Amino acid sequence: MNMMALLKRNGGEGAVCHSGAEDPELIHVDCVSHIYPDGSLGIHNLCFKVREREIVAVCGGNGSGKSTLLEHLNGLLVPSDGCVFVFGKRLDARTKKDLWKDVGIVFQRAEDQLFAPTVLDDVMFGPINMGMTIPEAMAVALEALEAVGAKELVNRMPNYLSGGQKRLVSMAGVLAMKPKIMALDEPTSDLDPYHAEIIENIIVELRNNHGISIVIATHDLDFAAQIADRICIVKGGSIIAEGTPAEIFYNSELLSEAGLKKPKIVQIYDEFCISRGLERRSRPVNLQELSRCFADA
C-alpha cells in the first residue's frame, strides 16, 4: 500500500469496507460487529484484511477491540453482524470447524495455551489432533521448537518456565500445525527487552522463511514500527486508519485521536529536526532508517 487509506466512521455507521484487488487476501473481515452476552460492544462495523506474506499490526489502546478482532479470524468468535471470509470461504458453523489448523492464535496469556506435562507433549498436542502419528507429531514439534529457539526446553514442565519461555512454547505449539496465518495478541507484553527482541526476530523469520502471514494486536507502537508492513489503527471497535508505518506514525492528529503516542524513533527524529532547524524530509520508523537520516543530515 503506497497511500494511506484513512477509514472514518460516518454518522456512527462505521468504516466502509475496501477490498484490495491488487493483492490476494487470505482473510477479509467485512463490516463485522460483535456484541458480547452482557450487551457490551466488542467491535463495530469493523473491516480488515490479511494479505499473503505480510506482517500487519492492529494498534490501539486497552478496550479498543484488538483481541476481539483476533478471535474472529479463526472462528473462536462469530460476528453478531457482518461476515468473515477466510481463504475465500465465508466463515460459518461448518467452515470454521477445522480453521484452527490454518489460522493459529497465540493468546496474550501463554498460560491459557499450556496444559500438558511437558513442553514436548504440549507442542505435539495440535499435530496429534490433526491426525498425525506420534512419530510425525514429535518430528514437527521438535522442528517448531527449534524454529523459535526453544528446543532445549523440550523436557521442561511448562509451569516452571519464565514468561518469555512460555511465549516461545506457545508460538511453537501453533507453528507445529504449519498454519498459513498466525495471530498474536500482545506478543511482547510483560517481556524484558531481550526476550521481546527474540520474539520480533522470530516473527520476521516466520514471514520471510516460512511464508506465514502474521497479525499482531498490540499497543506497543515501537514494536509495531520495527517489524510491521502495514498498520491498522483501531478505536472504539472500528479501524479508523490503515497504511504503512511511516504513513501512520507521522500522522500526529490521527495518533492523538486514537489515544496513542508516537513511537520513540519518530519522537527522536522530530526532536532532532526541531533542534537543528531542519525540514523533516524523511520518515524513519526503525533504528536503521534513523541512523541513515542522521548520517545524511
Backbone bond lengths (Angstrom), bond angles and torsions (degrees), N, CA, C in turn:
res aa  C-N    CA-C-N  psi(-1)  N-CA   C-N-CA  omega(-1)  CA-C   N-CA-C  phi
1 M - - - 1.459 - - 1.519 109.26 -
2 N 1.314 117.31 118.60 1.456 121.25 -176.41 1.525 112.23 -91.96
3 M 1.312 116.13 -26.91 1.451 120.54 -179.52 1.517 109.01 -118.51
4 M 1.318 116.14 141.93 1.441 119.77 179.26 1.516 109.95 -72.20
5 A 1.319 116.00 133.37 1.461 120.89 176.70 1.520 107.64 -101.81
6 L 1.308 117.66 105.12 1.451 121.81 -178.78 1.517 108.32 -87.45
7 L 1.321 115.96 115.89 1.452 121.49 -176.64 1.520 108.32 -106.30
8 K 1.285 117.80 111.64 1.462 121.11 -176.36 1.514 110.97 -112.11
9 R 1.314 115.32 146.46 1.458 120.30 175.09 1.519 109.10 -75.28
10 N 1.302 116.05 136.17 1.460 121.77 179.31 1.519 109.55 -117.92
11 G 1.315 114.13 116.50 1.457 118.22 176.79 1.520 113.76 58.54
12 G 1.362 116.64 30.80 1.448 120.38 178.46 1.515 113.66 77.66
13 E 1.336 118.15 6.53 1.457 120.64 -175.97 1.521 113.15 -87.39
14 G 1.325 117.72 -8.03 1.450 119.73 179.21 1.510 112.06 87.17
15 A 1.322 116.00 179.70 1.453 121.49 -176.83 1.516 110.98 -77.93
16 V 1.312 114.91 151.09 1.450 120.34 173.45 1.516 108.31 -83.28
17 C 1.329 116.99 135.42 1.458 120.18 -175.89 1.512 110.17 -83.05
18 H 1.341 115.64 123.61 1.449 121.72 179.17 1.516 108.67 -107.77
19 S 1.308 117.74 119.63 1.459 121.86 178.10 1.509 109.37 -91.91
20 G 1.361 116.20 122.51 1.456 120.45 -177.17 1.513 111.31 -88.86
21 A 1.336 116.65 100.90 1.454 120.74 -178.87 1.524 111.59 -74.00
22 E 1.352 116.34 -12.68 1.449 118.71 -175.44 1.523 112.33 -74.12
23 D 1.316 118.02 -22.19 1.455 121.56 -179.59 1.525 109.24 -131.74
24 P 1.337 117.92 139.77 1.467 120.05 177.29 1.527 110.40 -60.16
25 E 1.315 116.90 134.02 1.456 121.49 179.44 1.520 109.51 -104.89
26 L 1.329 116.37 125.11 1.447 121.46 175.74 1.518 110.59 -81.63
27 I 1.324 115.64 -37.34 1.468 121.54 178.10 1.520 108.42 -130.40
28 H 1.325 115.60 137.66 1.468 120.91 175.58 1.527 107.95 -133.93
29 V 1.310 116.45 112.16 1.458 123.23 178.05 1.523 107.15 -97.92
30 D 1.314 116.16 116.34 1.464 121.79 -169.78 1.529 111.06 -109.87
31 C 1.329 115.49 98.75 1.478 122.54 174.09 1.532 111.87 48.23
32 V 1.328 115.67 55.33 1.459 121.69 -175.61 1.529 111.24 -90.42
33 S 1.322 115.42 136.75 1.461 122.50 171.00 1.522 108.25 -122.67
34 H 1.333 115.25 148.50 1.467 119.32 177.65 1.525 109.12 -139.11
35 I 1.320 114.84 125.54 1.464 121.51 177.46 1.523 107.82 -112.63
36 Y 1.315 116.55 124.42 1.457 121.34 179.34 1.531 110.86 -74.54
37 P 1.342 117.24 161.14 1.474 120.13 -177.52 1.521 114.58 -55.16
38 D 1.339 117.10 -28.38 1.474 118.84 179.70 1.518 112.66 -82.57
39 G 1.345 116.35 3.10 1.453 120.46 177.85 1.511 114.67 93.87
40 S 1.330 117.67 -7.14 1.467 120.16 -179.69 1.525 110.03 -75.41
41 L 1.325 114.66 148.71 1.460 121.37 -176.86 1.520 109.62 -93.62
42 G 1.334 117.08 121.29 1.461 120.67 178.88 1.515 111.79 -85.33
43 I 1.325 116.66 -55.43 1.460 122.35 174.50 1.520 108.24 -136.83
44 H 1.336 115.78 157.74 1.460 119.57 -175.31 1.523 110.16 -140.58
45 N 1.354 115.99 119.85 1.469 121.20 178.39 1.530 111.93 46.46
46 L 1.309 115.50 44.67 1.461 120.47 -174.51 1.524 110.31 -89.54
47 C 1.326 116.16 131.16 1.455 123.22 177.86 1.526 109.17 -116.51
48 F 1.314 116.00 137.71 1.462 119.98 -171.73 1.518 108.63 -159.84
49 K 1.328 116.54 152.29 1.461 120.91 176.79 1.514 110.34 -144.52
50 V 1.320 114.98 154.82 1.451 122.56 174.43 1.522 107.21 -127.75
51 R 1.329 115.81 125.71 1.456 120.62 -179.18 1.531 110.17 -101.79
52 E 1.324 115.51 172.77 1.451 120.68 -179.96 1.529 110.66 -68.52
53 R 1.350 115.82 139.93 1.461 123.76 171.86 1.531 112.53 49.83
54 E 1.331 116.96 50.78 1.453 120.00 176.08 1.516 110.09 -133.23
55 I 1.323 114.52 157.56 1.462 121.82 170.82 1.525 106.19 -110.76
56 V 1.320 116.41 115.63 1.460 120.46 179.35 1.526 108.04 -116.38
57 A 1.327 115.43 129.56 1.462 121.22 -179.34 1.521 109.52 -105.64
58 V 1.321 115.91 126.97 1.462 123.00 175.33 1.525 106.51 -98.72
59 C 1.321 116.81 110.12 1.462 121.84 -170.61 1.524 110.54 -113.47
60 G 1.302 115.33 135.47 1.455 120.71 177.15 1.512 109.84 -177.89
61 G 1.314 115.73 169.39 1.454 120.91 179.98 1.514 112.02 -77.58
62 N 1.332 116.15 179.34 1.456 121.49 178.12 1.529 109.74 -60.74
63 G 1.333 116.36 134.82 1.451 120.63 177.52 1.511 114.74 78.98
64 S 1.331 117.65 10.20 1.466 119.85 -177.22 1.525 112.70 -80.56
65 G 1.335 118.00 -16.68 1.456 120.95 178.29 1.515 114.57 114.94
66 K 1.330 117.29 6.63 1.469 120.45 -176.16 1.528 111.95 -60.93
67 S 1.314 116.94 -51.26 1.463 120.55 -176.96 1.523 111.33 -66.83
68 T 1.308 116.67 -38.10 1.469 120.15 178.05 1.521 110.73 -60.54
69 L 1.330 116.92 -41.18 1.463 120.24 177.46 1.524 110.31 -60.87
70 L 1.331 117.82 -47.78 1.459 120.99 -178.13 1.521 111.74 -56.86
71 E 1.325 116.98 -39.83 1.454 119.96 -176.49 1.528 112.66 -73.70
72 H 1.332 117.37 -9.38 1.465 120.87 172.86 1.523 112.27 -86.53
73 L 1.322 117.28 -13.95 1.460 119.92 -172.28 1.520 113.45 -75.38
74 N 1.338 117.38 -22.86 1.465 118.65 177.01 1.525 112.82 -128.63
75 G 1.330 115.70 20.20 1.455 119.56 172.56 1.509 115.65 86.37
76 L 1.340 118.95 6.32 1.461 119.20 174.15 1.522 110.27 -61.02
77 L 1.321 116.22 -36.65 1.463 122.38 171.53 1.521 108.04 -120.88
78 V 1.319 116.07 147.69 1.463 120.54 174.64 1.524 107.85 -114.70
79 P 1.328 117.67 144.32 1.460 119.97 -175.54 1.522 113.42 -68.92
80 S 1.324 115.79 145.81 1.456 120.90 171.48 1.517 110.37 -73.75
81 D 1.325 115.08 -27.95 1.466 121.44 178.63 1.527 107.57 -151.35
82 G 1.335 117.01 154.54 1.453 120.98 -177.96 1.524 110.75 85.71
83 C 1.328 116.77 -172.95 1.461 119.39 -176.86 1.525 110.66 -148.12
84 V 1.323 114.78 157.01 1.457 123.17 179.03 1.531 108.06 -121.84
85 F 1.325 115.93 128.67 1.456 121.61 176.25 1.526 108.40 -111.43
86 V 1.330 116.16 128.58 1.454 121.57 178.55 1.532 108.05 -124.36
87 F 1.326 115.55 121.25 1.463 121.73 -175.34 1.526 111.31 53.12
88 G 1.330 115.32 38.12 1.457 121.72 175.44 1.516 115.17 84.27
89 K 1.338 118.26 -5.22 1.458 121.00 -179.18 1.528 110.22 -106.85
90 R 1.337 115.19 136.40 1.458 118.80 177.83 1.521 109.60 -70.83
91 L 1.324 115.43 133.92 1.452 121.20 -178.19 1.528 109.97 -74.01
92 D 1.332 116.23 124.64 1.457 121.47 174.22 1.524 108.16 -146.98
93 A 1.336 116.92 -172.86 1.463 120.76 -176.00 1.528 111.63 -58.86
94 R 1.320 116.80 -31.77 1.466 120.32 -178.11 1.526 111.31 -81.57
95 T 1.335 116.96 -48.58 1.465 119.91 -173.25 1.524 113.00 -75.39
96 K 1.332 117.64 -22.20 1.467 118.74 -177.09 1.525 112.90 -81.64
97 K 1.332 117.05 -10.54 1.465 120.69 -170.93 1.527 112.88 -58.31
98 D 1.316 117.43 -44.52 1.459 120.85 -177.24 1.521 113.28 -107.89
99 L 1.333 116.53 14.98 1.460 119.97 -174.38 1.520 112.66 -67.48
100 W 1.333 117.27 -24.91 1.464 120.99 -179.12 1.518 112.44 -60.08
101 K 1.338 116.34 -19.89 1.463 119.59 179.06 1.532 111.44 -72.33
102 D 1.322 116.62 -31.87 1.468 121.40 -175.41 1.524 113.41 -103.31
103 V 1.319 117.40 -24.54 1.469 121.93 179.14 1.523 107.19 -124.20
104 G 1.326 115.89 101.96 1.456 120.41 -176.99 1.515 111.51 -100.20
105 I 1.324 116.16 139.99 1.469 121.54 179.68 1.521 109.87 -114.52
106 V 1.326 115.52 131.39 1.459 122.68 173.04 1.521 106.60 -106.08
107 F 1.331 116.47 112.82 1.459 120.89 -174.12 1.531 111.81 -75.01
108 Q 1.327 114.51 161.87 1.463 119.58 -179.67 1.531 110.46 -62.55
109 R 1.303 116.44 -42.27 1.473 120.77 177.75 1.523 108.72 -92.70
110 A 1.326 116.21 107.02 1.465 120.09 -178.60 1.524 111.19 -59.22
111 E 1.338 116.74 -29.70 1.464 120.70 -178.36 1.528 111.70 -60.51
112 D 1.337 117.07 -24.10 1.460 120.45 -179.84 1.529 112.15 -70.77
113 Q 1.340 117.68 -13.68 1.454 121.16 -177.42 1.520 113.63 -112.97
114 L 1.315 117.27 -13.41 1.466 121.01 -174.88 1.523 109.56 -104.95
115 F 1.329 116.31 120.70 1.467 119.28 -175.54 1.523 113.72 -145.17
116 A 1.344 118.08 -13.69 1.464 121.55 -175.68 1.533 111.07 -80.44
117 P 1.347 117.12 165.37 1.470 120.18 -177.37 1.515 113.99 -62.62
118 T 1.342 117.32 -37.66 1.457 120.71 -179.62 1.523 110.05 -129.20
119 V 1.326 115.37 164.98 1.457 121.09 178.05 1.528 110.53 -59.44
120 L 1.328 116.89 -44.39 1.459 120.17 -179.23 1.524 110.91 -61.15
121 D 1.326 117.55 -44.35 1.466 120.86 178.11 1.523 110.76 -58.76
122 D 1.329 115.37 -40.56 1.456 120.32 -177.62 1.527 111.11 -64.66
123 V 1.325 116.57 -47.63 1.463 120.67 -176.32 1.531 110.77 -71.51
124 M 1.347 117.61 -26.84 1.462 121.28 178.00 1.529 112.63 -76.78
125 F 1.325 117.46 -17.69 1.464 120.88 -171.70 1.535 112.23 -57.89
126 G 1.335 116.91 -49.40 1.458 120.38 -179.19 1.518 113.10 -61.73
127 P 1.334 118.31 -52.06 1.465 119.77 178.58 1.530 113.56 -56.98
128 I 1.336 117.88 -38.43 1.470 120.22 178.12 1.524 110.12 -63.49
129 N 1.328 116.35 -40.96 1.461 119.76 179.02 1.524 112.48 -71.10
130 M 1.321 116.73 -14.69 1.459 120.69 174.23 1.524 111.49 -85.13
131 G 1.347 116.56 -4.57 1.450 120.15 177.20 1.507 115.00 104.33
132 M 1.332 117.80 5.74 1.462 119.75 178.75 1.523 110.75 -72.88
133 T 1.329 115.62 153.27 1.453 120.37 172.44 1.534 108.82 -74.10
134 I 1.321 115.93 166.41 1.463 119.91 179.34 1.530 111.30 -57.73
135 P 1.341 119.03 -48.39 1.468 118.34 178.43 1.526 112.81 -61.68
136 E 1.335 117.72 -38.84 1.469 120.64 178.51 1.519 110.56 -64.55
137 A 1.333 115.98 -45.09 1.465 120.44 -179.49 1.522 111.10 -63.81
138 M 1.324 116.80 -38.86 1.465 120.15 178.91 1.519 110.48 -64.86
139 A 1.319 116.80 -40.44 1.465 120.32 -178.92 1.522 111.39 -63.92
140 V 1.338 117.88 -46.55 1.471 119.57 -178.79 1.524 110.72 -71.31
141 A 1.354 117.68 -30.47 1.467 120.58 177.64 1.515 110.60 -65.87
142 L 1.330 116.61 -44.97 1.465 120.60 178.97 1.530 110.74 -65.07
143 E 1.322 116.01 -38.07 1.460 120.25 177.52 1.525 110.98 -63.36
144 A 1.333 116.54 -42.11 1.464 120.90 -179.89 1.526 111.09 -67.32
145 L 1.318 117.09 -42.38 1.472 120.39 178.04 1.521 111.24 -62.53
146 E 1.328 116.22 -38.71 1.465 119.41 177.46 1.521 110.79 -66.68
147 A 1.340 117.60 -37.41 1.457 121.38 -178.83 1.523 112.06 -63.70
148 V 1.345 117.25 -30.96 1.467 119.85 179.41 1.524 111.86 -99.39
149 G 1.323 117.32 8.22 1.457 120.71 176.76 1.510 114.50 72.60
150 A 1.340 116.41 32.34 1.464 119.46 -176.34 1.522 112.80 -128.34
151 K 1.323 117.11 24.72 1.470 119.87 -176.28 1.520 111.72 -65.23
152 E 1.329 117.15 -27.44 1.470 119.58 -178.78 1.528 111.99 -70.80
153 L 1.340 117.32 -10.44 1.468 121.63 -178.71 1.526 112.28 -90.72
154 V 1.328 117.31 2.93 1.464 122.15 -167.14 1.530 114.08 -51.81
155 N 1.320 118.00 -37.36 1.476 120.93 -176.55 1.524 113.28 -102.52
156 R 1.326 116.32 5.73 1.470 119.78 -179.28 1.528 111.21 -76.61
157 M 1.323 116.18 157.80 1.472 121.84 174.02 1.525 108.15 -88.22
158 P 1.333 118.12 126.92 1.466 120.59 -176.52 1.524 114.23 -54.86
159 N 1.334 117.26 -33.96 1.466 119.65 -176.92 1.522 113.25 -61.59
160 Y 1.335 116.75 -23.77 1.458 120.53 -174.59 1.522 113.17 -105.11
161 L 1.324 116.33 15.08 1.458 120.33 176.81 1.524 110.26 -86.94
162 S 1.324 116.09 158.10 1.465 120.43 174.08 1.529 108.94 -74.11
163 G 1.325 115.77 169.32 1.459 119.76 179.48 1.522 112.27 -59.40
164 G 1.343 115.84 -42.64 1.452 119.63 179.52 1.515 112.25 -65.70
165 Q 1.340 116.71 -39.51 1.456 120.74 179.30 1.527 110.83 -66.24
166 K 1.319 116.47 -40.85 1.470 119.80 177.74 1.523 111.23 -61.17
167 R 1.329 116.48 -38.89 1.463 120.04 179.18 1.526 110.62 -63.71
168 L 1.331 116.59 -40.62 1.464 120.62 179.06 1.529 111.17 -65.07
169 V 1.320 116.49 -41.99 1.463 120.22 -179.84 1.527 110.50 -66.93
170 S 1.321 117.38 -38.37 1.469 120.77 176.89 1.520 110.72 -61.47
171 M 1.329 116.81 -42.36 1.457 120.79 177.22 1.521 111.00 -64.16
172 A 1.330 116.44 -40.08 1.469 120.15 179.01 1.518 110.61 -63.64
173 G 1.334 117.33 -38.01 1.451 120.97 179.92 1.515 112.41 -61.73
174 V 1.328 116.36 -36.30 1.469 120.59 176.41 1.525 110.09 -76.53
175 L 1.331 116.44 -43.58 1.461 120.82 -177.09 1.530 111.99 -62.35
176 A 1.328 117.37 -31.56 1.461 121.27 -178.85 1.522 112.30 -61.75
177 M 1.316 117.33 -22.89 1.469 121.08 178.92 1.527 111.72 -87.13
178 K 1.347 116.16 2.90 1.460 123.71 176.53 1.535 111.79 51.94
179 P 1.337 116.04 58.00 1.465 119.17 -179.23 1.524 111.73 -74.07
180 K 1.316 116.11 160.44 1.463 121.28 173.92 1.528 110.51 -86.22
181 I 1.343 115.65 -24.41 1.463 121.54 -178.92 1.523 108.34 -136.19
182 M 1.336 116.28 138.00 1.459 121.34 171.48 1.519 108.70 -121.64
183 A 1.318 115.74 132.38 1.462 121.92 176.57 1.524 108.09 -114.26
184 L 1.324 116.63 127.08 1.458 121.28 -176.32 1.521 109.84 -122.05
185 D 1.324 115.07 126.41 1.464 121.29 -178.02 1.526 109.16 -95.92
186 E 1.336 116.35 111.48 1.473 123.11 179.53 1.537 111.09 47.52
187 P 1.351 117.68 59.99 1.469 120.30 -172.57 1.521 115.24 -65.98
188 T 1.333 118.38 -18.80 1.468 119.23 -179.35 1.526 112.68 -109.28
189 S 1.327 117.13 6.94 1.469 118.51 -178.83 1.521 110.33 -65.01
190 D 1.319 115.65 138.94 1.465 123.24 177.17 1.533 113.67 65.90
191 L 1.344 117.41 14.42 1.457 119.68 177.85 1.527 109.84 -102.26
192 D 1.324 115.89 147.69 1.455 119.83 174.11 1.531 108.29 -72.79
193 P 1.354 117.30 163.27 1.479 119.75 -176.47 1.519 113.86 -56.00
194 Y 1.332 117.51 -34.92 1.465 120.56 -178.49 1.527 110.75 -63.66
195 H 1.333 116.68 -50.16 1.465 120.00 -178.69 1.530 111.36 -72.29
196 A 1.336 117.31 -31.08 1.470 119.82 176.28 1.526 110.05 -62.59
197 E 1.333 116.91 -39.61 1.470 119.99 178.74 1.520 111.04 -67.53
198 I 1.332 117.19 -35.52 1.464 120.20 176.05 1.532 109.86 -60.77
199 I 1.328 116.57 -45.37 1.469 120.80 179.08 1.526 110.27 -61.38
200 E 1.326 117.00 -43.67 1.470 121.12 177.59 1.526 110.80 -55.38
201 N 1.326 116.09 -49.93 1.462 120.82 -177.09 1.525 111.94 -63.35
202 I 1.325 116.48 -38.60 1.463 120.52 179.85 1.526 110.21 -65.47
203 I 1.326 117.02 -42.90 1.463 120.69 -179.08 1.525 110.55 -60.98
204 V 1.327 116.26 -44.82 1.469 120.04 179.35 1.524 110.07 -64.41
205 E 1.322 117.17 -40.00 1.466 120.85 179.68 1.526 111.27 -65.50
206 L 1.320 117.77 -38.61 1.464 120.86 178.76 1.527 110.68 -62.19
207 R 1.325 116.16 -38.35 1.467 119.48 176.87 1.532 111.21 -71.31
208 N 1.326 116.54 -47.68 1.463 120.90 -173.44 1.526 113.28 -72.94
209 N 1.330 116.94 -43.74 1.463 120.85 -171.95 1.524 114.37 -98.99
210 H 1.329 117.05 -22.15 1.462 120.15 -177.80 1.528 112.36 -114.14
211 G 1.329 117.29 -5.72 1.460 120.74 177.69 1.513 114.42 69.18
212 I 1.334 117.63 21.54 1.463 121.26 -177.80 1.526 109.85 -87.68
213 S 1.315 116.18 133.58 1.465 120.23 172.24 1.525 108.42 -80.26
214 I 1.329 116.12 138.72 1.465 121.52 -174.91 1.520 110.03 -120.75
215 V 1.331 115.86 130.97 1.462 121.83 172.40 1.518 107.58 -114.32
216 I 1.322 116.11 127.34 1.464 121.45 -179.11 1.519 108.84 -119.59
217 A 1.321 117.08 127.28 1.455 121.40 169.89 1.525 106.85 -100.01
218 T 1.336 116.90 122.16 1.462 119.23 -175.17 1.526 111.45 -157.24
219 H 1.329 114.54 150.69 1.463 119.51 168.60 1.524 110.46 -104.01
220 D 1.340 116.48 3.06 1.465 122.52 -179.47 1.535 108.55 -89.09
221 L 1.318 116.39 94.91 1.459 119.82 -176.06 1.521 112.62 -71.68
222 D 1.335 118.02 -26.57 1.466 120.36 175.47 1.525 110.09 -62.80
223 F 1.312 116.26 -44.08 1.454 122.53 177.79 1.531 110.66 -63.68
224 A 1.330 116.37 -46.61 1.467 120.44 -179.25 1.528 111.47 -62.74
225 A 1.329 116.41 -41.52 1.466 120.28 -178.70 1.520 111.25 -64.16
226 Q 1.316 116.89 -31.86 1.461 121.56 -175.22 1.524 112.15 -72.12
227 I 1.342 118.59 -34.16 1.466 118.49 -169.70 1.525 115.69 -125.97
228 A 1.336 119.00 -15.85 1.466 119.63 -171.01 1.522 112.54 -80.82
229 D 1.335 115.27 143.62 1.458 121.44 171.45 1.527 110.67 -83.98
230 R 1.325 115.48 -32.34 1.466 120.56 -176.61 1.523 108.40 -141.42
231 I 1.325 115.07 142.48 1.458 122.00 179.99 1.528 108.88 -116.56
232 C 1.333 116.20 132.85 1.465 122.05 171.72 1.526 107.78 -117.10
233 I 1.310 116.33 124.96 1.465 121.47 178.88 1.523 108.80 -96.50
234 V 1.335 115.94 124.30 1.458 120.55 -178.89 1.526 109.63 -114.79
235 K 1.325 114.40 136.11 1.461 121.44 178.20 1.522 108.15 -146.64
236 G 1.323 115.64 133.70 1.452 119.61 177.65 1.510 113.93 59.00
237 G 1.333 116.72 29.08 1.451 120.58 177.38 1.509 115.17 85.87
238 S 1.337 118.43 2.54 1.463 121.77 179.06 1.522 110.40 -127.83
239 I 1.316 116.33 150.06 1.461 120.35 173.18 1.524 107.77 -82.97
240 I 1.324 116.34 119.83 1.467 120.39 -175.33 1.524 112.18 -100.19
241 A 1.349 118.05 -13.12 1.462 119.90 178.28 1.507 109.40 -164.00
242 E 1.333 116.54 151.57 1.447 121.14 172.19 1.514 109.62 -148.09
243 G 1.308 115.83 151.88 1.456 121.46 -179.09 1.512 110.20 172.43
244 T 1.317 116.84 -171.26 1.455 120.60 176.90 1.532 109.34 -72.01
245 P 1.335 117.92 161.71 1.464 118.71 176.87 1.524 112.99 -55.28
246 A 1.337 118.14 -39.99 1.463 120.70 -179.74 1.521 110.93 -65.03
247 E 1.325 117.48 -39.12 1.469 120.63 179.98 1.522 111.53 -68.19
248 I 1.316 116.41 -42.05 1.466 120.61 -175.64 1.526 112.18 -77.29
249 F 1.323 117.39 -47.54 1.458 120.30 -168.73 1.523 113.57 -80.28
250 Y 1.316 118.54 -8.15 1.464 120.55 172.02 1.525 111.45 -102.24
251 N 1.314 116.92 12.58 1.468 122.47 175.81 1.528 107.81 -101.15
252 S 1.321 115.59 88.76 1.468 121.07 -174.68 1.521 111.85 -61.32
253 E 1.319 117.20 -40.32 1.471 121.21 -178.39 1.524 110.73 -63.14
254 L 1.319 116.34 -42.23 1.459 120.62 -179.99 1.521 111.34 -64.11
255 L 1.333 117.29 -47.90 1.456 120.52 -178.58 1.517 110.99 -63.23
256 S 1.331 116.46 -38.19 1.458 120.29 177.84 1.525 110.69 -63.82
257 E 1.320 115.96 -41.57 1.480 120.54 178.66 1.523 110.78 -61.00
258 A 1.344 116.42 -37.11 1.463 121.12 -177.97 1.523 113.00 -85.12
259 G 1.338 117.28 -2.72 1.457 120.87 -179.55 1.508 112.89 72.79
260 L 1.339 117.23 32.53 1.459 122.31 -178.23 1.525 110.51 -118.57
261 K 1.328 116.27 153.16 1.466 121.84 176.94 1.519 109.99 -101.99
262 K 1.312 116.18 149.52 1.456 120.48 178.12 1.525 110.59 -60.06
263 P 1.334 117.45 146.93 1.472 119.47 172.76 1.525 110.36 -59.22
264 K 1.320 116.68 154.73 1.467 121.08 -175.91 1.528 112.04 -60.43
265 I 1.332 117.30 -36.67 1.464 119.84 179.10 1.519 110.33 -60.65
266 V 1.313 116.88 -41.52 1.466 121.67 179.33 1.522 109.95 -66.64
267 Q 1.327 117.20 -42.58 1.467 120.85 178.39 1.525 110.98 -61.44
268 I 1.328 116.46 -43.95 1.473 120.55 -178.96 1.521 110.43 -62.74
269 Y 1.333 116.64 -44.75 1.460 119.07 -177.90 1.527 111.09 -66.42
270 D 1.326 116.81 -40.76 1.464 119.88 177.64 1.525 110.96 -60.57
271 E 1.329 116.34 -45.16 1.464 120.42 -179.69 1.529 110.77 -65.85
272 F 1.320 117.00 -37.60 1.461 121.40 178.07 1.528 110.45 -61.51
273 C 1.319 116.85 -47.04 1.468 120.71 -179.51 1.529 111.19 -64.02
274 I 1.322 116.70 -41.33 1.471 120.52 -179.91 1.523 110.28 -65.23
275 S 1.358 116.45 -45.17 1.465 120.01 -176.60 1.528 112.16 -66.33
276 R 1.340 117.38 -29.16 1.463 121.44 -179.41 1.531 112.26 -96.75
277 G 1.316 116.60 -1.97 1.454 119.49 -177.83 1.517 112.44 65.73
278 L 1.335 116.68 32.88 1.451 121.56 -176.77 1.516 111.25 -98.46
279 E 1.302 115.21 148.50 1.454 120.05 171.96 1.529 108.21 -75.85
280 R 1.332 116.78 139.06 1.459 120.59 -179.61 1.528 108.88 -78.40
281 R 1.334 115.96 102.72 1.461 121.07 -175.94 1.528 112.99 -98.68
282 S 1.321 116.74 -16.38 1.460 120.74 -178.16 1.520 109.37 -126.05
283 R 1.324 114.77 172.29 1.461 121.13 177.43 1.529 109.64 -135.09
284 P 1.322 117.10 69.53 1.471 118.71 -179.72 1.526 111.05 -68.71
285 V 1.341 115.61 142.06 1.466 119.45 178.49 1.522 112.01 -126.89
286 N 1.336 117.44 -3.93 1.466 119.63 175.99 1.521 109.10 -138.89
287 L 1.322 116.21 172.83 1.468 121.17 -174.06 1.519 112.38 -61.87
288 Q 1.328 117.30 -39.34 1.456 120.21 -178.67 1.533 110.88 -62.93
289 E 1.323 116.35 -45.08 1.462 120.39 179.79 1.527 110.89 -67.22
290 L 1.335 117.37 -39.02 1.463 120.79 178.98 1.518 110.70 -63.98
291 S 1.326 117.45 -41.46 1.446 121.86 179.57 1.530 111.12 -61.02
292 R 1.321 116.20 -40.90 1.479 119.62 178.10 1.535 111.30 -65.46
293 C 1.323 116.38 -37.00 1.462 120.12 178.36 1.530 111.19 -64.17
294 F 1.352 116.37 -42.30 1.460 120.31 178.43 1.539 110.24 -64.04
295 A 1.319 116.34 -40.18 1.461 120.51 -178.17 1.528 111.29 -66.08
296 D 1.330 116.75 -32.56 1.458 121.48 -177.38 1.518 113.27 -88.11
297 A 1.337 117.50 -9.40 1.467 120.56 -174.76 1.529 110.82 -71.90
